[in-house]
Amino acid sequence: MKDFSIIKGVCVNELVRSIGVLLWVGIFLLGSSFQALAQEVTLNDLLKRVEAVEKKNADLQQENASLKAEIQDIKNNQLQAQGSQAVVTAKTAPVTALVPAPFPYPAAGVNPITSKLKLNVSGFIRVENVYSTSSAASAGTTQISNVVSYVAPHGTIGKAQKNDTISAQNSTFNLNITGPDIPGGGKTSGMVQVNFNNPVGVSSSETYQPRLRLAYASIDYDKWGVTAGQNWDFFAPLKADTINFSLMWRSGDFGFYHPEVYLTNDWGSILGGKVKTQVGIIDSNNIYQDNSGAPVAGAYVSYTTKIAGKDTIIGAGGIYGTSSTSTLNAAGNNNNDIYAGTVNAQVKLTHWLSLKGQGFMGGNLANFMAGPYNTSIPGITNPVNPQFSKPLQSMGGFAEFTIQPLNKLQINLGAGLDDTINRDSVIASTADLAVMWSTNKSYFANVKYYLTKDLTLGMEYQYLRTSYLDGVIGTDNRLNTCLTYNF
């Protein structure tokens, strides 16, 4: 029994040990199973996280691309804003406009062009219809009837000859340039302007070639500046706001555009107003002036102030030069002075009514749009006494009211006169008397309505009366309707 007990005890102990081993093995296997399960859950979670990160990365890339596009748009807008500030206007005189911008020149849009400089293209496309009751500017010339400034003698072209033309010849393109700054705070700029007011007859039809109007460069500091190139005459800056593209030239609107170089000085406040001066030299494009061996000298001064509480600009200027002709006979050269004095004023009477005017007097001014054309030295065609020829002396001016009751509506009323004051003493041939006028008068009234900021409709009535030295009179009633698209 004792042995049995011993055996029994041993068996029990072995059984207990086996059960313990089995329990440890089971615990180990169960732990291994839970560890494997835990590892499987962790891998799935990681895969999901990787997918989420990849999706978030794709979203970030898309958002980054969108931000880059927005930044580029901001840069483009800044370039356009800089370009709009780079628009250069013609620097014709040190005056400040008191009336709306002369038609058809409202503010233009900005179209940057690739260049090492800042460029801006502006201008307008203009289609117009002109009905005229009388003759064109000269006998047998119909292609320039859209820009008439005087009336040909009825004896050369016929009183009853009427014209009706449709043309886009006055469409104009501007290239405005802003150059780099220069030491001392100087700014550089320039402008090139071209239109198609250069008609040439081809068989029975007409064609219009490009014509250079303006081409100049400027250097400007706070108090002074220099401008060089072909530009509006700085000594007579005011222009009539006509739809007729010839303005009121040869009927009181004195001054044109020429190759010139001039210095502008801002003298600041003097006697309660601002004073500016301009001095320079001019090529009148008159072959007789070129033959003299010297340019024309010019000067202008403007005074900006208030009179009776109204904004007022008063200006005065003048030119002086010489013309010279030579002949094949023993008479020798014939020298005549080129000279003129001019005064002008602009007054803003109310917020909707403005007045401006300009007057002049001088001699030998055909190339400055005063006096009969091509008669700057009348009498030189007479071979008998060419040395006795004299320059034609002229005086005149124009005045204009501008009414703007609405922002989109502008009305202009004006009149002008060009008078040859020494016509009784001029020695001229019969042929000269037939083309030299004693007076040339013009009256106009127009309405300009801005359909949109870029599209303008205009209508103008103008009456011209030209009285020639031989007693013949030419008159013309003109109706000009136009549609202008500004860009």
C-alpha positions as MATLAB code, in Angstrom:
seq = 'MKDFSIIKGVCVNELVRSIGVLLWVGIFLLGSSFQALAQEVTLNDLLKRVEAVEKKNADLQQENASLKAEIQDIKNNQLQAQGSQAVVTAKTAPVTALVPAPFPYPAAGVNPITSKLKLNVSGFIRVENVYSTSSAASAGTTQISNVVSYVAPHGTIGKAQKNDTISAQNSTFNLNITGPDIPGGGKTSGMVQVNFNNPVGVSSSETYQPRLRLAYASIDYDKWGVTAGQNWDFFAPLKADTINFSLMWRSGDFGFYHPEVYLTNDWGSILGGKVKTQVGIIDSNNIYQDNSGAPVAGAYVSYTTKIAGKDTIIGAGGIYGTSSTSTLNAAGNNNNDIYAGTVNAQVKLTHWLSLKGQGFMGGNLANFMAGPYNTSIPGITNPVNPQFSKPLQSMGGFAEFTIQPLNKLQINLGAGLDDTINRDSVIASTADLAVMWSTNKSYFANVKYYLTKDLTLGMEYQYLRTSYLDGVIGTDNRLNTCLTYNF';
ca = [
       0.000    0.000    0.000;
       2.877    2.169    0.788;
       4.303    1.586   -2.683;
       0.924    2.242   -4.166;
       0.713    5.460   -2.288;
       4.132    6.414   -3.500;
       3.192    5.512   -7.068;
      -0.077    7.350   -6.670;
       1.714   10.421   -5.413;
       4.141   10.314   -8.265;
       1.346    9.965  -10.817;
      -0.502   12.865   -9.232;
       2.607   14.989   -9.325;
       3.288   14.096  -12.938;
      -0.321   14.807  -13.809;
      -0.114   18.175  -12.137;
       3.160   18.955  -13.934;
       1.672   17.873  -17.279;
      -1.383   19.998  -16.713;
       0.878   22.940  -15.809;
       2.958   22.417  -18.900;
      -0.165   22.193  -21.015;
      -1.469   25.398  -19.426;
       1.780   27.239  -20.147;
       1.800   25.893  -23.699;
      -1.819   26.990  -24.130;
      -1.089   30.396  -22.663;
       1.922   30.727  -24.985;
      -0.065   29.645  -28.026;
      -2.957   31.932  -27.080;
      -0.515   34.821  -26.552;
       1.059   34.085  -29.909;
      -2.389   34.119  -31.523;
      -3.258   37.481  -29.908;
       0.163   38.851  -30.982;
      -0.403   37.692  -34.561;
      -3.875   39.223  -34.489;
      -2.458   42.430  -33.109;
       0.190   42.503  -35.839;
      -2.500   41.967  -38.525;
      -4.585   44.870  -37.160;
      -1.516   47.134  -37.081;
      -0.618   46.447  -40.760;
      -4.159   47.176  -41.940;
      -4.137   50.404  -39.960;
      -0.818   51.375  -41.481;
      -2.109   50.705  -45.011;
      -5.113   52.890  -44.324;
      -2.883   55.617  -42.947;
      -0.633   55.413  -46.010;
      -3.663   55.768  -48.285;
      -4.864   58.749  -46.246;
      -1.438   60.401  -46.448;
      -1.279   59.837  -50.202;
      -4.719   61.366  -50.640;
      -3.789   64.340  -48.456;
      -0.572   64.779  -50.450;
      -2.563   64.840  -53.706;
      -4.916   67.439  -52.214;
      -1.952   69.538  -51.106;
      -0.416   69.356  -54.584;
      -3.703   70.501  -56.130;
      -4.002   73.313  -53.583;
      -0.380   74.301  -54.262;
      -1.072   74.486  -58.011;
      -4.143   76.623  -57.345;
      -2.122   78.977  -55.115;
       0.559   79.290  -57.801;
      -2.109   80.244  -60.365;
      -3.552   82.853  -57.980;
      -0.080   84.291  -57.348;
       0.552   84.512  -61.119;
      -2.786   86.313  -61.580;
      -1.772   88.788  -58.864;
       1.558   89.378  -60.628;
      -0.210   89.900  -63.971;
      -2.613   92.384  -62.368;
       0.328   94.255  -60.850;
       2.040   94.378  -64.256;
      -1.154   95.703  -65.819;
      -1.467   98.296  -63.042;
       2.116   99.365  -63.623;
       1.440   99.452  -67.358;
      -1.601  101.671  -66.856;
       0.557  104.096  -64.892;
       3.024  104.019  -67.791;
       0.593  105.540  -70.259;
       2.334  108.632  -71.606;
       0.344  111.591  -72.859;
       1.589  114.100  -75.366;
       3.665  116.717  -73.512;
       2.681  119.665  -75.552;
       2.449  122.379  -72.908;
       2.607  122.920  -69.155;
      -1.147  123.262  -68.772;
      -3.677  121.213  -66.832;
      -6.876  120.209  -68.630;
      -9.917  121.894  -67.127;
     -12.385  120.175  -69.446;
     -12.960  116.512  -70.363;
     -10.270  114.897  -72.502;
     -10.487  116.087  -76.121;
     -12.571  113.749  -78.234;
     -11.764  111.073  -79.195;
      -9.171  110.518  -76.482;
     -10.826  109.140  -73.308;
      -8.753  106.952  -71.027;
      -7.550  103.889  -72.927;
      -7.159  100.302  -71.769;
      -3.812   98.683  -71.041;
      -2.269   96.034  -73.285;
       1.290   95.164  -72.188;
       3.740   94.069  -74.887;
       6.894   92.050  -74.380;
       9.892   94.376  -74.296;
      12.811   95.361  -72.118;
      10.815   98.581  -71.580;
       7.257   99.037  -70.338;
       4.975   99.464  -73.346;
       1.318  100.290  -73.682;
      -0.775  100.215  -76.837;
      -3.765  102.531  -77.085;
      -5.702  104.470  -79.686;
      -9.017  104.318  -81.463;
     -10.752  102.972  -84.566;
     -12.991  105.632  -86.044;
     -15.521  105.340  -88.857;
     -17.106  108.576  -90.035;
     -19.484  109.871  -92.629;
     -19.067  113.432  -93.930;
     -21.642  115.272  -96.020;
     -20.447  118.533  -97.576;
     -22.474  121.041  -99.604;
     -19.498  122.550 -101.403;
     -15.926  121.935 -102.449;
     -12.998  120.114 -100.949;
      -9.870  121.816  -99.642;
      -8.391  122.392 -103.076;
      -9.468  122.088 -106.678;
      -9.750  118.513 -107.894;
      -8.848  117.029 -104.504;
     -11.617  114.918 -103.016;
      -9.700  112.347 -100.987;
      -8.940  114.785  -98.140;
     -12.467  116.169  -97.798;
     -12.750  114.582  -94.336;
     -10.143  116.992  -92.970;
     -11.081  120.268  -94.625;
      -9.951  123.469  -92.899;
     -10.867  125.974  -95.638;
     -12.934  126.093  -98.829;
     -11.506  126.198 -102.336;
     -12.571  129.103 -104.582;
     -15.896  128.357 -106.212;
     -14.460  129.410 -109.523;
     -12.082  126.443 -109.497;
     -14.370  123.657 -108.391;
     -18.005  124.746 -108.722;
     -20.498  126.034 -106.185;
     -22.888  123.097 -106.469;
     -20.382  120.271 -106.027;
     -21.420  118.123 -103.065;
     -19.512  115.369 -101.277;
     -20.529  112.372  -99.205;
     -17.712  110.178  -97.919;
     -17.294  107.285  -95.499;
     -13.803  106.707  -94.188;
     -11.700  105.179  -91.410;
      -8.601  107.188  -92.337;
      -8.421  109.008  -89.004;
      -8.041  105.824  -86.928;
      -5.003  106.270  -84.695;
      -2.567  103.949  -82.899;
      -0.347  105.003  -79.988;
       2.679  103.213  -78.572;
       3.417  104.657  -75.126;
       6.804  103.840  -73.609;
       8.066  104.041  -70.021;
      11.820  103.607  -69.770;
      14.086  102.962  -66.785;
      14.636  105.538  -64.045;
      17.869  107.486  -64.205;
      20.097  108.864  -61.418;
      18.691  111.728  -59.410;
      15.074  110.582  -59.593;
      14.613  111.144  -63.310;
      11.916  109.369  -65.332;
      12.224  108.440  -69.005;
       9.304  108.032  -71.388;
       8.345  108.254  -75.029;
       5.522  107.993  -77.518;
       4.947  107.030  -81.147;
       1.627  107.866  -82.817;
       0.501  106.822  -86.296;
      -2.738  107.350  -88.210;
      -3.838  106.804  -91.824;
      -4.662  110.370  -92.787;
      -2.350  110.193  -95.806;
      -4.581  109.673  -98.858;
      -3.138  108.769 -102.231;
      -5.211  108.474 -105.406;
      -4.866  105.138 -107.199;
      -6.674  105.095 -110.542;
     -10.302  105.867 -109.735;
     -10.054  104.764 -106.097;
      -8.239  105.980 -103.007;
      -5.877  104.365 -100.552;
      -4.650  105.584  -97.169;
      -1.055  105.098  -96.118;
       0.273  105.195  -92.544;
       1.504  108.624  -91.468;
       3.794  109.428  -88.570;
       2.194  112.001  -86.290;
       4.198  111.971  -83.064;
       7.529  110.397  -82.128;
       9.331  111.826  -79.109;
      11.245  110.911  -75.948;
      11.335  112.735  -72.607;
      13.451  112.909  -69.471;
      11.557  114.368  -66.494;
      12.572  115.379  -62.998;
      10.411  116.978  -60.314;
      11.168  120.563  -61.384;
      12.407  120.250  -64.964;
      12.438  118.023  -68.034;
      13.600  117.743  -71.637;
      11.525  116.541  -74.606;
      12.931  115.825  -78.082;
      11.263  114.546  -81.242;
       8.181  115.268  -83.299;
       5.545  116.672  -80.976;
       2.749  119.236  -80.724;
       4.004  122.828  -80.817;
       4.634  123.693  -77.167;
       4.232  127.473  -77.685;
       0.528  127.201  -78.696;
      -0.950  124.237  -76.781;
      -4.721  124.772  -76.999;
      -6.744  122.830  -79.582;
     -10.426  123.033  -80.485;
     -12.580  120.008  -79.562;
     -13.937  119.434  -83.060;
     -14.898  116.141  -84.672;
     -13.424  117.434  -87.920;
      -9.900  116.019  -87.642;
      -8.386  119.252  -88.966;
      -9.574  120.977  -85.771;
      -9.871  124.707  -86.609;
      -6.532  125.063  -88.342;
      -6.256  128.110  -90.612;
      -9.355  129.560  -88.984;
      -7.836  130.616  -85.671;
      -6.452  127.362  -84.199;
      -2.747  128.233  -84.351;
       0.028  125.608  -83.954;
       0.751  122.170  -85.418;
       3.269  119.392  -84.655;
       6.944  119.575  -85.705;
      10.373  118.146  -84.925;
      11.496  120.090  -81.864;
      13.555  120.051  -78.673;
      12.437  121.984  -75.599;
      13.187  122.378  -71.895;
      10.376  122.550  -69.324;
      10.838  124.211  -65.921;
       8.395  124.201  -63.014;
       9.039  127.337  -60.959;
       6.550  126.486  -58.238;
       4.235  129.006  -56.584;
       4.628  132.668  -57.575;
       2.093  135.354  -56.616;
      -0.403  132.732  -55.514;
      -0.219  130.661  -58.705;
       1.979  127.998  -60.314;
       4.354  129.042  -63.083;
       5.870  126.838  -65.795;
       8.069  127.794  -68.727;
       9.215  126.072  -71.901;
      11.962  127.120  -74.303;
      13.300  125.285  -77.328;
      14.020  125.087  -81.051;
      11.734  123.907  -83.865;
      12.029  122.758  -87.464;
       8.965  124.189  -89.212;
       9.217  121.698  -92.123;
       9.349  124.740  -94.389;
      12.072  124.331  -97.004;
      12.634  128.110  -96.994;
      13.260  128.032  -93.253;
      15.690  125.109  -93.712;
      17.543  127.127  -96.345;
      18.142  129.906  -93.816;
      20.574  127.647  -91.956;
      18.893  128.083  -88.551;
      15.914  126.605  -86.671;
      12.951  128.521  -85.251;
      13.251  129.501  -81.567;
      10.170  129.210  -79.354;
       9.072  129.987  -75.794;
       5.952  129.548  -73.644;
       4.903  130.426  -70.094;
       1.757  129.357  -68.217;
       0.235  130.608  -64.968;
      -2.258  128.422  -63.083;
      -4.385  130.138  -60.442;
      -7.941  130.961  -59.353;
      -9.821  134.048  -60.510;
     -13.085  134.811  -58.680;
     -12.803  131.330  -57.204;
     -12.644  129.654  -60.651;
      -9.762  127.438  -61.814;
      -7.921  129.418  -64.477;
      -4.868  128.852  -66.690;
      -3.341  131.754  -68.605;
      -0.542  131.267  -71.130;
       1.572  133.244  -73.599;
       4.180  132.186  -76.146;
       5.968  133.064  -79.328;
       8.371  131.980  -82.088;
      11.056  133.625  -84.216;
      13.006  132.383  -87.232;
      13.979  133.198  -90.805;
      13.101  131.905  -94.266;
      15.354  132.324  -97.280;
      14.810  131.873 -101.017;
      17.135  132.189 -103.970;
      16.474  132.715 -107.690;
      18.276  132.066 -110.944;
      18.401  135.741 -111.895;
      20.464  138.552 -110.418;
      17.958  139.342 -107.739;
      19.754  137.176 -105.172;
      18.256  135.875 -101.953;
      15.037  136.985 -100.385;
      14.966  136.668  -96.588;
      11.809  137.006  -94.509;
      11.177  136.622  -90.810;
       9.038  133.855  -89.324;
       7.461  135.230  -86.151;
       4.360  135.028  -83.988;
       2.991  135.876  -80.563;
       0.160  133.941  -78.970;
      -1.981  134.130  -75.814;
      -4.515  131.673  -74.432;
      -6.735  131.031  -71.431;
      -8.853  128.247  -69.917;
     -11.516  128.861  -67.279;
     -13.767  126.342  -65.548;
     -16.881  128.440  -64.972;
     -18.897  125.703  -63.230;
     -18.550  121.948  -62.775;
     -20.360  121.505  -66.123;
     -19.297  124.587  -68.130;
     -15.802  125.536  -69.345;
     -14.421  128.212  -71.647;
     -11.139  128.300  -73.537;
      -9.660  130.464  -76.245;
      -6.439  131.322  -78.042;
      -5.297  134.260  -80.170;
      -2.202  134.913  -82.308;
      -0.547  137.408  -84.629;
       2.536  137.017  -86.845;
       3.984  136.537  -90.300;
       5.124  133.733  -92.606;
       3.089  131.151  -90.641;
       1.735  128.812  -93.310;
       3.545  125.797  -91.807;
       2.116  126.595  -88.386;
      -1.476  126.371  -89.651;
      -2.051  130.106  -90.010;
      -2.599  131.930  -93.285;
      -3.237  130.418  -96.724;
      -1.427  127.175  -97.460;
       1.670  127.248  -99.734;
       1.816  131.049  -99.662;
       4.379  131.554  -96.929;
       6.271  133.907  -99.259;
       3.699  135.089 -101.808;
       5.095  136.573 -104.992;
       8.179  134.347 -105.416;
       6.596  132.840 -108.541;
       6.891  136.262 -110.169;
      10.375  136.231 -111.763;
      10.398  139.989 -112.317;
      10.845  141.233 -108.742;
      11.132  138.219 -106.407;
      13.225  140.248 -103.967;
      10.198  142.395 -103.229;
       8.025  139.498 -102.094;
       6.741  139.750  -98.541;
       5.579  137.217  -95.992;
       1.853  137.147  -95.492;
       0.938  138.476  -92.055;
      -1.944  136.859  -90.185;
      -3.900  137.337  -87.011;
      -6.809  135.448  -85.522;
      -7.932  133.012  -82.877;
     -10.758  130.833  -81.641;
     -13.048  130.523  -78.628;
     -14.993  127.511  -77.412;
     -17.574  126.636  -74.769;
     -17.698  123.068  -73.450;
     -20.902  121.919  -71.754;
     -21.058  118.585  -69.931;
     -24.412  118.185  -68.156;
     -23.867  114.404  -67.842;
     -20.741  112.287  -67.543;
     -21.587  110.573  -70.837;
     -22.597  113.694  -72.733;
     -20.397  116.520  -74.016;
     -21.431  119.532  -76.122;
     -18.945  121.926  -77.744;
     -19.686  125.278  -79.381;
     -16.946  127.322  -81.040;
     -15.907  129.883  -83.646;
     -12.621  131.019  -85.168;
     -11.068  133.498  -87.606;
      -7.851  133.771  -89.648;
      -7.308  137.227  -91.170;
      -4.486  138.344  -93.510;
      -3.781  141.787  -92.081;
      -1.321  143.040  -94.730;
      -3.203  141.852  -97.786;
      -3.369  145.333  -99.314;
       0.432  145.681  -99.421;
       1.321  142.208 -100.680;
       2.909  142.153 -104.136;
       1.528  139.041 -105.783;
       0.653  137.695 -109.179;
      -2.920  137.130 -110.344;
      -2.464  133.427 -109.695;
      -1.460  134.179 -106.089;
      -4.521  136.376 -105.550;
      -6.732  133.460 -106.593;
      -5.376  131.179 -103.829;
      -4.645  133.721 -101.072;
      -7.552  134.522  -98.800;
      -8.312  137.689  -96.966;
     -10.307  135.890  -94.241;
     -11.177  132.318  -93.352;
     -13.949  131.787  -90.799;
     -15.301  128.685  -89.100;
     -18.227  127.949  -86.770;
     -19.029  124.567  -85.249;
     -21.340  122.773  -82.840;
     -21.031  119.125  -81.888;
     -22.457  116.509  -79.542;
     -20.450  113.534  -78.268;
     -22.154  110.741  -76.367;
     -20.253  107.913  -74.689;
     -22.355  104.794  -75.288;
     -19.855  102.875  -73.141;
     -16.457  103.835  -71.740;
     -14.909  102.594  -75.014;
     -17.556  103.443  -77.617;
     -18.457  107.021  -78.576;
     -21.046  108.427  -80.977;
     -20.480  111.940  -82.313;
     -22.233  114.409  -84.615;
     -21.009  117.834  -85.728;
     -22.199  120.708  -87.884;
     -19.522  123.076  -89.222;
     -19.792  126.136  -91.435;
     -16.744  127.414  -93.350;
     -16.455  130.706  -95.253;
     -13.265  131.585  -97.157;
     -12.920  134.993  -98.850;
     -10.075  135.240 -101.411;
      -8.040  138.305 -102.385;
      -9.515  138.312 -105.878;
     -13.001  138.731 -104.378;
     -14.197  135.134 -104.840;
     -15.875  133.514 -101.821;
     -16.162  129.834 -100.944;
     -18.678  128.500  -98.395;
     -19.305  125.017  -97.081;
     -21.859  123.367  -94.778;
     -20.524  120.130  -93.324;
     -22.267  117.401  -91.330;
     -19.887  114.878  -89.742;
     -21.169  111.737  -87.987;
     -18.748  109.248  -86.479;
     -18.514  106.138  -84.323;
     -15.283  105.718  -82.357;
     -14.041  102.584  -80.582;
     -11.293  103.365  -78.080;
      -8.809  100.726  -76.943;
];
